[in-house]
Each structure stands twice: as C-alpha cells, then as structure tokens.
C-alpha cells in the first residue's frame, strides 16, 4: 500500500508534529526523510508537551516504528539527549531505527556554520548554527561521514585523518582561530557509534518490506516548502529538499511508494530567520498571532517568529511542487476573536499583478500584498473547540468554513484535517 507524505507548506512550524502524531495512530511506520536537528516538531499529549528535533513525531506511539532515513543529517549527541529525555518521561523509545547511510553532523560543521554565516553579510540566512548546511556540503562534496562509519572505528579514524586537516585549513582561511583535535573527535564519535549501534540498519530494506506487506507508512517532512533549497526563498532557507519527492530519495524507496501527499498549512504565516516576507505584519494583529499561536517562538531556536496573514501565492507554489492530494489546516483557533481575517491572494510589483510565487529576490523583496478579507469567528477555549471538533466539520463556525473553502480552492486540493487546538482531541479528520 502506498505511503502518505505529510509536510509543511509554508516556512515550517505549521503544526506538522501534531498532525503526524495524530495520523500515526493508524500508521505502522513514520519515516523522517530530510533535515537535521534544526527542525522542531511539538506534540501535546494531555498536559504533556514534547519537542522533537531528530526523533520522528510518531515516537510516542509504541506500536509505530519510527525511522530516521538516509536523507537526514544526524547530530549524535542531540539524538542521544532526545532519547534520554524520552526515557526519563516514561517512553522506552525502542521503536526507532536509523539509516546506516545517514550523514553525521560533526563538531567542525558547527564551527564552519557560524563562521560562514558571519561572512555572508546580507545573504545571511539566519541559520540555527547547528552545522546542518556544512554537513550537507560535505555529503555532496563526497567526504562526509555516515552513520555506518561511526560503527567502524578504523573507517572513522581514516576519514577524520583526511577531513580534519582540510577543515582546519578552511577555518584558518576564514580567519577562525578554532583548533580541531582529530583524536578527541574520534574518541567522542566512536563512543556515539557504540551507543547508537543498536538502532542502525539499512532502513531502505525495512521501509520497502513494510510497503510490500501492505503496512501503513507516514513520511514526515521536517521543514516547510518555502525553505526548500530549490523552491523556497533562496538562499534564506535550509540545505535540503523539502518537497514531497524527497520522501522517496530520503527514505530509499521508489516514487511509487507515495500514494498521498498531505500539506500542512497554518491558518496564518510565520517564519524564523531573514529573507523577504510579503504578507508580514508589524502591528497589534502581529502580536495577537504571535502570542495566541501557542507562543510563536521557534521550537529549536526559541527566537520570536515573524508573522503575517496567510499567503495563498506561496501556498499555490507549495501545492504545485508537492502534488498535494489533501490539506491539513492548523491553528484556526488562534484567529478566533478577530473581527476580520485576511488572505494574501496576489502581489503587485511595478504596477503588475503577480499571482505565482517569483524566484527573483528583487521582485519578492519589493512586492506588495493584495488581500481578500473574510469575516472572523468566535474566540473559544480549548475544551470548547474540542467539543466542536468531536461533532465534526459541519459544527465549525460558518465563517471558518468559508475561510477553509478559500484555502482549498486556491490550493486545488481538498481539506483532510482541521486543527482547532493543540490537543489531539481538537482535531477533525475528514474521510478521503
């Protein structure tokens, strides 16, 4: 049975973690296929809040196997800390497997990340400094270190003896005084290999076997489409492909494995980092969205997010490049109590109307939003939204349903999931 890809359609932080956790109840595998510890997915179970960075969002479902695919770059100490935190909170986290082909974020990658960001000037992307970009650079440059290398001390030592001197010369050329110790790095990372060995396998075989046996698979996107290295706001994004096609490559299975693509859309827009943001707000409404949105601060960075109205120009791009078959709309409750809500339907630039998202940064940075206005809906408490959700889609306020219809029409895909609160209960799953 083909799998289902669940990914973000904006700049990340759309609520993918909640949607994946919710859908994982009916899934046998959840597969993370790209990105690194710079991602942050938040899941609320009862009064317990969990923030995941490398561990897939289905980890709280013991019957669901969770896979970190070959397209992910793994930071071993961060992953081990996440697993330890889960154990302390009563979750054994034995339902995890890691691809032996996944690349490793090394200490020199973090140093390189910080130094390069400082040198980029106006092209600075506002990275998390976690070394994700340099790790992907080494992967493409063909001298990266993979999970399989951590399990083979002789291979790890050989690679470090070659790579570390190269990195040292690069950092010196950048003006950094950081001194890299290959022997110390080897001892530390060989130790990580020993601790993670129990989880490591050829996950391509695992996922393919599950597909053949008809198991239900969710492919988990780590970042939003507008951060994609090809189709996002380049260069103000991440270092991996975030679109649905990456689910195949980053998991080691063919494209026929993808049968459905669910795009997660937040009812407004937010982002962390620099770069053009045509629908951005900087007024009292912005504060409403930031504070009511569960605290619009990055799960990983804790930086306040820039916020704005929903941008249908961006979402048309996301729908197109991902081939969406359905949409999950989240945080509709955050807009509750506003007399009107708006949606950006187009941009204007040099007196021209633009309806498709441009690649040209010059155009994007000067584009002005064109808004359509919608009537608002009531401001309800979490438990009240939960009661409405249990009654089904038709119980939602008529004005909210009109807003959802406009999103669906613009993206040319049906609404599949509606979230009106942080809890699992405040969720409506519409049948396909």
MIVO-660247 format. One record per residue (C-alpha): residue in one letter; x, y, z; residue number from 1. Coordinates in nm, 2 decimals. Example, Ala and Ser with C-alpha at 12.3 -4.5 7.8 and 13.67 -1.06 7.14 Angstrom:
REM MIVO-660247
+----+--------+--------+--------+-----+
: aa :     px :     py :     pz :   i :
+----+--------+--------+--------+-----+
:  a :   1.23 :  -0.45 :   0.78 :   1 :
:  s :   1.37 :  -0.11 :   0.71 :   2 :
+----+--------+--------+--------+-----+
//
This chain:
REM MIVO-660247
+----+--------+--------+--------+-----+
: aa :     px :     py :     pz :   i :
+----+--------+--------+--------+-----+
:  x :   0.00 :   0.00 :   0.00 :   1 :
:  x :   0.15 :   0.34 :  -0.10 :   2 :
:  x :   0.26 :   0.57 :   0.18 :   3 :
:  x :   0.14 :   0.91 :   0.29 :   4 :
:  x :   0.37 :   1.21 :   0.29 :   5 :
:  x :   0.30 :   1.48 :   0.55 :   6 :
:  x :   0.49 :   1.80 :   0.50 :   7 :
:  x :   0.48 :   2.18 :   0.57 :   8 :
:  x :   0.36 :   2.42 :   0.30 :   9 :
:  x :   0.50 :   2.74 :   0.45 :  10 :
:  x :   0.82 :   2.83 :   0.64 :  11 :
:  x :   0.79 :   2.54 :   0.89 :  12 :
:  x :   0.63 :   2.54 :   1.23 :  13 :
:  x :   0.29 :   2.48 :   1.07 :  14 :
:  x :   0.19 :   2.21 :   1.32 :  15 :
:  x :   0.33 :   1.91 :   1.13 :  16 :
:  x :   0.43 :   1.74 :   1.46 :  17 :
:  x :   0.07 :   1.74 :   1.59 :  18 :
:  x :  -0.07 :   1.62 :   1.25 :  19 :
:  x :   0.18 :   1.34 :   1.22 :  20 :
:  x :   0.13 :   1.23 :   1.58 :  21 :
:  x :  -0.25 :   1.23 :   1.52 :  22 :
:  x :  -0.23 :   1.03 :   1.20 :  23 :
:  x :   0.04 :   0.80 :   1.35 :  24 :
:  x :  -0.23 :   0.63 :   1.55 :  25 :
:  x :  -0.32 :   0.45 :   1.23 :  26 :
:  x :   0.03 :   0.41 :   1.09 :  27 :
:  x :   0.28 :   0.13 :   1.12 :  28 :
:  x :   0.59 :   0.34 :   1.03 :  29 :
:  x :   0.68 :   0.71 :   1.05 :  30 :
:  x :   0.98 :   0.79 :   0.84 :  31 :
:  x :   1.17 :   1.12 :   0.87 :  32 :
:  x :   1.34 :   1.18 :   0.53 :  33 :
:  x :   1.54 :   1.50 :   0.54 :  34 :
:  x :   1.68 :   1.79 :   0.75 :  35 :
:  x :   1.86 :   1.78 :   1.08 :  36 :
:  x :   1.83 :   1.89 :   1.44 :  37 :
:  x :   1.74 :   2.24 :   1.32 :  38 :
:  x :   1.39 :   2.11 :   1.28 :  39 :
:  x :   1.14 :   2.13 :   1.57 :  40 :
:  x :   0.81 :   1.94 :   1.60 :  41 :
:  x :   0.59 :   1.99 :   1.90 :  42 :
:  x :   0.34 :   1.73 :   2.02 :  43 :
:  x :   0.09 :   1.77 :   2.30 :  44 :
:  x :  -0.04 :   1.46 :   2.47 :  45 :
:  x :  -0.28 :   1.56 :   2.75 :  46 :
:  x :  -0.09 :   1.81 :   2.96 :  47 :
:  x :   0.25 :   1.68 :   2.84 :  48 :
:  x :   0.44 :   1.87 :   2.57 :  49 :
:  x :   0.72 :   1.71 :   2.37 :  50 :
:  x :   0.96 :   1.89 :   2.14 :  51 :
:  x :   1.13 :   1.67 :   1.88 :  52 :
:  x :   1.42 :   1.77 :   1.67 :  53 :
:  x :   1.56 :   1.44 :   1.52 :  54 :
:  x :   1.33 :   1.18 :   1.65 :  55 :
:  x :   1.02 :   1.13 :   1.43 :  56 :
:  x :   0.69 :   1.25 :   1.57 :  57 :
:  x :   0.54 :   0.91 :   1.59 :  58 :
:  x :   0.78 :   0.80 :   1.86 :  59 :
:  x :   0.51 :   0.83 :   2.13 :  60 :
:  x :   0.31 :   0.56 :   1.97 :  61 :
:  x :   0.48 :   0.23 :   2.09 :  62 :
:  x :   0.33 :   0.02 :   1.82 :  63 :
:  x :   0.46 :   0.25 :   1.55 :  64 :
:  x :   0.81 :   0.21 :   1.42 :  65 :
:  x :   1.00 :   0.53 :   1.37 :  66 :
:  x :   1.27 :   0.57 :   1.11 :  67 :
:  x :   1.54 :   0.83 :   1.06 :  68 :
:  x :   1.61 :   0.80 :   0.68 :  69 :
:  x :   1.92 :   0.84 :   0.48 :  70 :
:  x :   1.82 :   1.19 :   0.38 :  71 :
:  x :   1.86 :   1.32 :   0.73 :  72 :
:  x :   2.19 :   1.45 :   0.88 :  73 :
:  x :   2.22 :   1.32 :   1.23 :  74 :
:  x :   2.38 :   1.51 :   1.53 :  75 :
:  x :   2.46 :   1.21 :   1.76 :  76 :
:  x :   2.47 :   1.39 :   2.10 :  77 :
:  x :   2.15 :   1.57 :   2.02 :  78 :
:  x :   1.98 :   1.25 :   1.92 :  79 :
:  x :   2.10 :   1.07 :   2.23 :  80 :
:  x :   1.98 :   1.35 :   2.45 :  81 :
:  x :   1.63 :   1.33 :   2.29 :  82 :
:  x :   1.62 :   0.96 :   2.36 :  83 :
:  x :   1.73 :   1.00 :   2.72 :  84 :
:  x :   1.47 :   1.27 :   2.77 :  85 :
:  x :   1.20 :   1.04 :   2.64 :  86 :
:  x :   1.32 :   0.76 :   2.87 :  87 :
:  x :   1.31 :   0.99 :   3.17 :  88 :
:  x :   0.94 :   1.07 :   3.08 :  89 :
:  x :   0.85 :   0.70 :   3.06 :  90 :
:  x :   0.89 :   0.63 :   2.69 :  91 :
:  x :   1.14 :   0.35 :   2.62 :  92 :
:  x :   1.19 :   0.47 :   2.26 :  93 :
:  x :   1.29 :   0.13 :   2.14 :  94 :
:  x :   1.07 :   0.18 :   1.83 :  95 :
:  x :   1.34 :   0.37 :   1.64 :  96 :
:  x :   1.57 :   0.28 :   1.36 :  97 :
:  x :   1.84 :   0.49 :   1.19 :  98 :
:  x :   1.97 :   0.45 :   0.83 :  99 :
:  x :   2.33 :   0.34 :   0.81 : 100 :
:  x :   2.36 :   0.58 :   0.51 : 101 :
:  x :   2.25 :   0.89 :   0.71 : 102 :
:  x :   2.53 :   1.15 :   0.73 : 103 :
:  x :   2.67 :   1.28 :   1.05 : 104 :
:  x :   2.69 :   1.64 :   1.17 : 105 :
:  x :   3.05 :   1.68 :   1.31 : 106 :
:  x :   3.19 :   1.94 :   1.55 : 107 :
:  x :   3.37 :   2.12 :   1.28 : 108 :
:  x :   3.05 :   2.16 :   1.09 : 109 :
:  x :   2.91 :   2.38 :   1.37 : 110 :
:  x :   3.22 :   2.60 :   1.37 : 111 :
:  x :   3.21 :   2.63 :   0.99 : 112 :
:  x :   2.84 :   2.72 :   1.01 : 113 :
:  x :   2.89 :   3.00 :   1.25 : 114 :
:  x :   3.20 :   3.14 :   1.07 : 115 :
:  x :   3.03 :   3.13 :   0.72 : 116 :
:  x :   2.72 :   3.30 :   0.85 : 117 :
:  x :   2.93 :   3.59 :   0.99 : 118 :
:  x :   3.09 :   3.63 :   0.64 : 119 :
:  x :   2.77 :   3.63 :   0.43 : 120 :
:  x :   2.66 :   3.98 :   0.51 : 121 :
:  x :   2.32 :   4.05 :   0.35 : 122 :
:  x :   2.30 :   3.69 :   0.23 : 123 :
:  x :   2.30 :   3.56 :   0.59 : 124 :
:  x :   2.02 :   3.30 :   0.62 : 125 :
:  x :   1.99 :   3.32 :   1.00 : 126 :
:  x :   2.07 :   2.96 :   1.05 : 127 :
:  x :   2.05 :   2.78 :   1.38 : 128 :
:  x :   2.42 :   2.73 :   1.38 : 129 :
:  x :   2.37 :   2.35 :   1.42 : 130 :
:  x :   2.61 :   2.27 :   1.13 : 131 :
:  x :   2.33 :   2.14 :   0.90 : 132 :
:  x :   2.44 :   2.32 :   0.59 : 133 :
:  x :   2.81 :   2.23 :   0.61 : 134 :
:  x :   2.71 :   1.86 :   0.68 : 135 :
:  x :   2.51 :   1.86 :   0.35 : 136 :
:  x :   2.80 :   2.04 :   0.18 : 137 :
:  x :   3.03 :   1.76 :   0.28 : 138 :
:  x :   2.78 :   1.50 :   0.17 : 139 :
:  x :   2.76 :   1.65 :  -0.18 : 140 :
:  x :   3.14 :   1.71 :  -0.18 : 141 :
:  x :   3.19 :   1.33 :  -0.11 : 142 :
:  x :   3.39 :   1.35 :   0.21 : 143 :
:  x :   3.11 :   1.33 :   0.46 : 144 :
:  x :   3.10 :   1.08 :   0.75 : 145 :
:  x :   2.80 :   0.85 :   0.76 : 146 :
:  x :   2.63 :   0.65 :   1.03 : 147 :
:  x :   2.80 :   0.33 :   0.90 : 148 :
:  x :   3.14 :   0.50 :   0.96 : 149 :
:  x :   3.06 :   0.56 :   1.33 : 150 :
:  x :   3.01 :   0.18 :   1.36 : 151 :
:  x :   3.35 :   0.11 :   1.20 : 152 :
:  x :   3.63 :   0.27 :   1.41 : 153 :
:  x :   3.91 :   0.21 :   1.16 : 154 :
:  x :   3.70 :   0.38 :   0.88 : 155 :
:  x :   3.61 :   0.67 :   1.11 : 156 :
:  x :   3.97 :   0.72 :   1.21 : 157 :
:  x :   4.09 :   0.71 :   0.84 : 158 :
:  x :   3.82 :   0.96 :   0.74 : 159 :
:  x :   3.90 :   1.20 :   1.02 : 160 :
:  x :   4.27 :   1.19 :   0.95 : 161 :
:  x :   4.19 :   1.32 :   0.60 : 162 :
:  x :   3.90 :   1.55 :   0.66 : 163 :
:  x :   4.01 :   1.73 :   0.98 : 164 :
:  x :   4.32 :   1.89 :   0.83 : 165 :
:  x :   4.11 :   2.01 :   0.53 : 166 :
:  x :   3.86 :   2.17 :   0.77 : 167 :
:  x :   4.14 :   2.32 :   0.98 : 168 :
:  x :   4.29 :   2.50 :   0.67 : 169 :
:  x :   3.94 :   2.61 :   0.56 : 170 :
:  x :   3.87 :   2.77 :   0.91 : 171 :
:  x :   4.21 :   2.94 :   0.91 : 172 :
:  x :   4.13 :   3.08 :   0.56 : 173 :
:  x :   3.81 :   3.22 :   0.71 : 174 :
:  x :   4.00 :   3.38 :   0.99 : 175 :
:  x :   3.89 :   3.15 :   1.26 : 176 :
:  x :   4.13 :   3.06 :   1.55 : 177 :
:  x :   3.94 :   2.74 :   1.63 : 178 :
:  x :   4.17 :   2.44 :   1.67 : 179 :
:  x :   4.04 :   2.10 :   1.58 : 180 :
:  x :   4.16 :   1.78 :   1.75 : 181 :
:  x :   4.11 :   1.48 :   1.53 : 182 :
:  x :   4.20 :   1.23 :   1.81 : 183 :
:  x :   3.95 :   1.38 :   2.05 : 184 :
:  x :   3.68 :   1.39 :   1.79 : 185 :
:  x :   3.75 :   1.03 :   1.71 : 186 :
:  x :   3.72 :   0.92 :   2.07 : 187 :
:  x :   3.39 :   1.11 :   2.12 : 188 :
:  x :   3.22 :   1.00 :   1.80 : 189 :
:  x :   3.34 :   0.64 :   1.82 : 190 :
:  x :   3.16 :   0.64 :   2.15 : 191 :
:  x :   2.85 :   0.77 :   2.00 : 192 :
:  x :   2.87 :   0.49 :   1.74 : 193 :
:  x :   2.87 :   0.23 :   2.02 : 194 :
:  x :   2.57 :   0.38 :   2.19 : 195 :
:  x :   2.37 :   0.42 :   1.87 : 196 :
:  x :   2.46 :   0.08 :   1.70 : 197 :
:  x :   2.15 :  -0.10 :   1.83 : 198 :
:  x :   1.93 :   0.14 :   1.62 : 199 :
:  x :   2.13 :   0.14 :   1.30 : 200 :
:  x :   2.03 :  -0.07 :   1.00 : 201 :
:  x :   1.96 :  -0.05 :   0.63 : 202 :
:  x :   1.63 :   0.13 :   0.66 : 203 :
:  x :   1.57 :   0.12 :   0.29 : 204 :
:  x :   1.51 :  -0.25 :   0.32 : 205 :
:  x :   1.29 :  -0.20 :   0.63 : 206 :
:  x :   1.07 :   0.06 :   0.46 : 207 :
:  x :   1.04 :  -0.13 :   0.13 : 208 :
:  x :   0.95 :  -0.46 :   0.31 : 209 :
:  x :   0.68 :  -0.27 :   0.50 : 210 :
:  x :   0.54 :  -0.13 :   0.18 : 211 :
:  x :   0.53 :  -0.48 :   0.02 : 212 :
:  x :   0.34 :  -0.62 :   0.31 : 213 :
:  x :   0.08 :  -0.35 :   0.29 : 214 :
:  x :   0.17 :  -0.16 :   0.61 : 215 :
:  x :   0.07 :   0.20 :   0.66 : 216 :
:  x :   0.36 :   0.44 :   0.63 : 217 :
:  x :   0.38 :   0.82 :   0.70 : 218 :
:  x :   0.67 :   1.00 :   0.55 : 219 :
:  x :   0.75 :   1.30 :   0.78 : 220 :
:  x :   0.87 :   1.63 :   0.63 : 221 :
:  x :   1.10 :   1.83 :   0.86 : 222 :
:  x :   1.07 :   2.18 :   0.72 : 223 :
:  x :   0.83 :   2.39 :   0.52 : 224 :
:  x :   0.83 :   2.40 :   0.14 : 225 :
:  x :   0.92 :   2.77 :   0.13 : 226 :
:  x :   1.26 :   2.67 :   0.29 : 227 :
:  x :   1.33 :   2.42 :   0.02 : 228 :
:  x :   1.68 :   2.46 :  -0.13 : 229 :
:  x :   1.53 :   2.47 :  -0.48 : 230 :
:  x :   1.18 :   2.61 :  -0.45 : 231 :
:  x :   1.20 :   2.81 :  -0.13 : 232 :
:  x :   1.31 :   3.17 :  -0.08 : 233 :
:  x :   1.67 :   3.10 :  -0.18 : 234 :
:  x :   1.92 :   3.15 :  -0.01 : 235 :
:  x :   1.71 :   3.22 :   0.30 : 236 :
:  x :   1.61 :   2.86 :   0.36 : 237 :
:  x :   1.76 :   2.52 :   0.46 : 238 :
:  x :   2.01 :   2.30 :   0.29 : 239 :
:  x :   1.79 :   2.01 :   0.19 : 240 :
:  x :   1.49 :   1.95 :  -0.04 : 241 :
:  x :   1.17 :   1.97 :   0.15 : 242 :
:  x :   0.93 :   1.88 :  -0.13 : 243 :
:  x :   0.73 :   1.55 :  -0.14 : 244 :
:  x :   0.96 :   1.39 :  -0.40 : 245 :
:  x :   1.24 :   1.39 :  -0.14 : 246 :
:  x :   1.04 :   1.14 :   0.07 : 247 :
:  x :   1.13 :   0.87 :  -0.19 : 248 :
:  x :   1.50 :   0.96 :  -0.22 : 249 :
:  x :   1.55 :   1.03 :   0.16 : 250 :
:  x :   1.39 :   0.70 :   0.26 : 251 :
:  x :   1.55 :   0.48 :  -0.01 : 252 :
:  x :   1.23 :   0.36 :  -0.18 : 253 :
:  x :   1.09 :   0.43 :  -0.53 : 254 :
:  x :   0.84 :   0.71 :  -0.61 : 255 :
:  x :   0.56 :   0.46 :  -0.64 : 256 :
:  x :   0.58 :   0.44 :  -0.26 : 257 :
:  x :   0.40 :   0.78 :  -0.24 : 258 :
:  x :   0.02 :   0.75 :  -0.28 : 259 :
:  x :  -0.09 :   1.06 :  -0.10 : 260 :
:  x :   0.06 :   1.40 :  -0.01 : 261 :
:  x :  -0.09 :   1.59 :   0.28 : 262 :
:  x :   0.03 :   1.95 :   0.30 : 263 :
:  x :   0.01 :   2.11 :   0.65 : 264 :
:  x :  -0.10 :   2.48 :   0.64 : 265 :
:  x :  -0.11 :   2.71 :   0.94 : 266 :
:  x :  -0.41 :   2.95 :   0.93 : 267 :
:  x :  -0.16 :   3.24 :   0.91 : 268 :
:  x :   0.20 :   3.27 :   0.81 : 269 :
:  x :   0.51 :   3.28 :   1.03 : 270 :
:  x :   0.88 :   3.22 :   1.00 : 271 :
:  x :   1.21 :   3.24 :   1.18 : 272 :
:  x :   1.51 :   3.39 :   1.00 : 273 :
:  x :   1.58 :   3.65 :   0.74 : 274 :
:  x :   1.45 :   3.70 :   0.39 : 275 :
:  x :   1.15 :   3.85 :   0.20 : 276 :
:  x :   0.81 :   3.80 :   0.36 : 277 :
:  x :   0.55 :   4.00 :   0.16 : 278 :
:  x :   0.25 :   3.93 :   0.39 : 279 :
:  x :   0.44 :   4.02 :   0.71 : 280 :
:  x :   0.26 :   4.22 :   0.98 : 281 :
:  x :   0.41 :   4.45 :   1.23 : 282 :
:  x :   0.11 :   4.58 :   1.43 : 283 :
:  x :  -0.12 :   4.47 :   1.71 : 284 :
:  x :  -0.25 :   4.19 :   1.49 : 285 :
:  x :   0.10 :   4.05 :   1.47 : 286 :
:  x :   0.12 :   4.05 :   1.85 : 287 :
:  x :  -0.21 :   3.87 :   1.87 : 288 :
:  x :  -0.09 :   3.60 :   1.63 : 289 :
:  x :   0.25 :   3.56 :   1.79 : 290 :
:  x :   0.11 :   3.53 :   2.15 : 291 :
:  x :  -0.21 :   3.34 :   2.08 : 292 :
:  x :  -0.03 :   3.10 :   1.85 : 293 :
:  x :   0.09 :   2.89 :   2.14 : 294 :
:  x :   0.38 :   3.13 :   2.17 : 295 :
:  x :   0.51 :   3.19 :   1.81 : 296 :
:  x :   0.87 :   3.12 :   1.90 : 297 :
:  x :   1.09 :   2.87 :   1.72 : 298 :
:  x :   1.09 :   2.51 :   1.87 : 299 :
:  x :   1.46 :   2.48 :   1.81 : 300 :
:  x :   1.58 :   2.85 :   1.82 : 301 :
:  x :   1.33 :   3.00 :   2.06 : 302 :
:  x :   1.35 :   3.31 :   1.85 : 303 :
:  x :   1.03 :   3.52 :   1.81 : 304 :
:  x :   0.88 :   3.44 :   1.47 : 305 :
:  x :   0.79 :   3.70 :   1.21 : 306 :
:  x :   0.42 :   3.67 :   1.15 : 307 :
:  x :   0.16 :   3.77 :   0.88 : 308 :
:  x :  -0.16 :   3.68 :   0.72 : 309 :
:  x :  -0.19 :   3.36 :   0.52 : 310 :
:  x :  -0.02 :   3.38 :   0.18 : 311 :
:  x :  -0.21 :   3.20 :  -0.09 : 312 :
:  x :   0.06 :   3.29 :  -0.35 : 313 :
:  x :   0.31 :   3.09 :  -0.15 : 314 :
:  x :   0.06 :   2.81 :  -0.10 : 315 :
:  x :  -0.01 :   2.77 :  -0.47 : 316 :
:  x :   0.36 :   2.71 :  -0.52 : 317 :
:  x :   0.36 :   2.45 :  -0.24 : 318 :
:  x :   0.06 :   2.28 :  -0.38 : 319 :
:  x :   0.22 :   2.26 :  -0.73 : 320 :
:  x :   0.57 :   2.13 :  -0.64 : 321 :
:  x :   0.44 :   1.88 :  -0.39 : 322 :
:  x :   0.15 :   1.75 :  -0.59 : 323 :
:  x :  -0.09 :   1.78 :  -0.29 : 324 :
:  x :  -0.38 :   1.54 :  -0.26 : 325 :
:  x :  -0.51 :   1.69 :   0.06 : 326 :
:  x :  -0.45 :   1.98 :   0.31 : 327 :
:  x :  -0.43 :   1.99 :   0.69 : 328 :
:  x :  -0.51 :   2.33 :   0.83 : 329 :
:  x :  -0.39 :   2.41 :   1.18 : 330 :
:  x :  -0.41 :   2.69 :   1.44 : 331 :
:  x :  -0.75 :   2.82 :   1.32 : 332 :
:  x :  -0.84 :   2.88 :   1.69 : 333 :
:  x :  -0.56 :   3.14 :   1.70 : 334 :
:  x :  -0.75 :   3.37 :   1.47 : 335 :
:  x :  -1.06 :   3.35 :   1.70 : 336 :
:  x :  -1.19 :   3.68 :   1.82 : 337 :
:  x :  -1.06 :   3.89 :   1.53 : 338 :
:  x :  -1.34 :   4.08 :   1.36 : 339 :
:  x :  -1.20 :   4.00 :   1.02 : 340 :
:  x :  -0.92 :   3.78 :   0.89 : 341 :
:  x :  -0.73 :   3.83 :   0.56 : 342 :
:  x :  -0.56 :   3.62 :   0.30 : 343 :
:  x :  -0.29 :   3.74 :   0.06 : 344 :
:  x :  -0.42 :   3.64 :  -0.29 : 345 :
:  x :  -0.16 :   3.81 :  -0.51 : 346 :
:  x :   0.13 :   4.06 :  -0.51 : 347 :
:  x :   0.19 :   4.38 :  -0.70 : 348 :
:  x :   0.53 :   4.49 :  -0.83 : 349 :
:  x :   0.59 :   4.78 :  -1.07 : 350 :
:  x :   0.22 :   4.81 :  -1.12 : 351 :
:  x :   0.19 :   4.45 :  -1.23 : 352 :
:  x :  -0.02 :   4.18 :  -1.06 : 353 :
:  x :   0.17 :   3.86 :  -0.96 : 354 :
:  x :  -0.02 :   3.55 :  -0.88 : 355 :
:  x :   0.26 :   3.29 :  -0.89 : 356 :
:  x :   0.55 :   3.29 :  -0.64 : 357 :
:  x :   0.86 :   3.45 :  -0.81 : 358 :
:  x :   1.22 :   3.33 :  -0.78 : 359 :
:  x :   1.36 :   3.68 :  -0.83 : 360 :
:  x :   1.46 :   3.82 :  -0.48 : 361 :
:  x :   1.44 :   4.18 :  -0.62 : 362 :
:  x :   1.08 :   4.13 :  -0.71 : 363 :
:  x :   1.00 :   3.94 :  -0.39 : 364 :
:  x :   1.16 :   4.19 :  -0.16 : 365 :
:  x :   0.96 :   4.48 :  -0.30 : 366 :
:  x :   0.63 :   4.30 :  -0.38 : 367 :
:  x :   0.32 :   4.44 :  -0.21 : 368 :
:  x :   0.04 :   4.20 :  -0.09 : 369 :
:  x :  -0.31 :   4.21 :  -0.22 : 370 :
:  x :  -0.56 :   4.10 :   0.04 : 371 :
:  x :  -0.90 :   3.94 :   0.04 : 372 :
:  x :  -1.10 :   3.99 :   0.37 : 373 :
:  x :  -1.31 :   3.73 :   0.55 : 374 :
:  x :  -1.55 :   3.75 :   0.84 : 375 :
:  x :  -1.40 :   3.63 :   1.17 : 376 :
:  x :  -1.52 :   3.36 :   1.41 : 377 :
:  x :  -1.56 :   3.34 :   1.79 : 378 :
:  x :  -1.28 :   3.31 :   2.04 : 379 :
:  x :  -1.34 :   2.98 :   2.22 : 380 :
:  x :  -1.14 :   2.80 :   2.49 : 381 :
:  x :  -0.95 :   2.48 :   2.41 : 382 :
:  x :  -1.22 :   2.25 :   2.56 : 383 :
:  x :  -1.49 :   2.43 :   2.37 : 384 :
:  x :  -1.31 :   2.38 :   2.04 : 385 :
:  x :  -1.26 :   2.01 :   2.14 : 386 :
:  x :  -1.63 :   1.97 :   2.18 : 387 :
:  x :  -1.69 :   2.12 :   1.84 : 388 :
:  x :  -1.43 :   1.90 :   1.68 : 389 :
:  x :  -1.60 :   1.59 :   1.82 : 390 :
:  x :  -1.92 :   1.69 :   1.65 : 391 :
:  x :  -1.74 :   1.71 :   1.31 : 392 :
:  x :  -1.66 :   1.96 :   1.03 : 393 :
:  x :  -2.02 :   2.09 :   0.99 : 394 :
:  x :  -2.02 :   2.21 :   1.36 : 395 :
:  x :  -1.74 :   2.46 :   1.29 : 396 :
:  x :  -1.85 :   2.83 :   1.25 : 397 :
:  x :  -1.97 :   2.90 :   0.90 : 398 :
:  x :  -1.72 :   3.18 :   0.86 : 399 :
:  x :  -1.44 :   2.95 :   0.95 : 400 :
:  x :  -1.56 :   2.70 :   0.69 : 401 :
:  x :  -1.57 :   2.98 :   0.43 : 402 :
:  x :  -1.21 :   3.06 :   0.51 : 403 :
:  x :  -1.12 :   2.69 :   0.47 : 404 :
:  x :  -1.30 :   2.67 :   0.14 : 405 :
:  x :  -1.10 :   2.96 :   0.01 : 406 :
:  x :  -0.77 :   2.79 :   0.10 : 407 :
:  x :  -0.88 :   2.47 :  -0.06 : 408 :
:  x :  -0.99 :   2.64 :  -0.38 : 409 :
:  x :  -0.66 :   2.84 :  -0.40 : 410 :
:  x :  -0.45 :   2.52 :  -0.35 : 411 :
:  x :  -0.67 :   2.30 :  -0.56 : 412 :
:  x :  -0.68 :   2.03 :  -0.30 : 413 :
:  x :  -0.94 :   1.91 :  -0.05 : 414 :
:  x :  -0.93 :   1.97 :   0.32 : 415 :
:  x :  -0.84 :   1.65 :   0.50 : 416 :
:  x :  -0.75 :   1.76 :   0.85 : 417 :
:  x :  -0.87 :   2.06 :   1.06 : 418 :
:  x :  -0.70 :   2.15 :   1.39 : 419 :
:  x :  -0.86 :   2.40 :   1.62 : 420 :
:  x :  -0.63 :   2.35 :   1.93 : 421 :
:  x :  -0.31 :   2.19 :   2.05 : 422 :
:  x :  -0.46 :   1.87 :   2.18 : 423 :
:  x :  -0.52 :   1.55 :   1.98 : 424 :
:  x :  -0.89 :   1.59 :   2.07 : 425 :
:  x :  -0.92 :   1.93 :   1.90 : 426 :
:  x :  -0.88 :   1.77 :   1.55 : 427 :
:  x :  -1.12 :   1.67 :   1.28 : 428 :
:  x :  -1.01 :   1.41 :   1.02 : 429 :
:  x :  -1.23 :   1.42 :   0.71 : 430 :
:  x :  -1.27 :   1.09 :   0.53 : 431 :
:  x :  -1.10 :   1.06 :   0.19 : 432 :
+----+--------+--------+--------+-----+
//
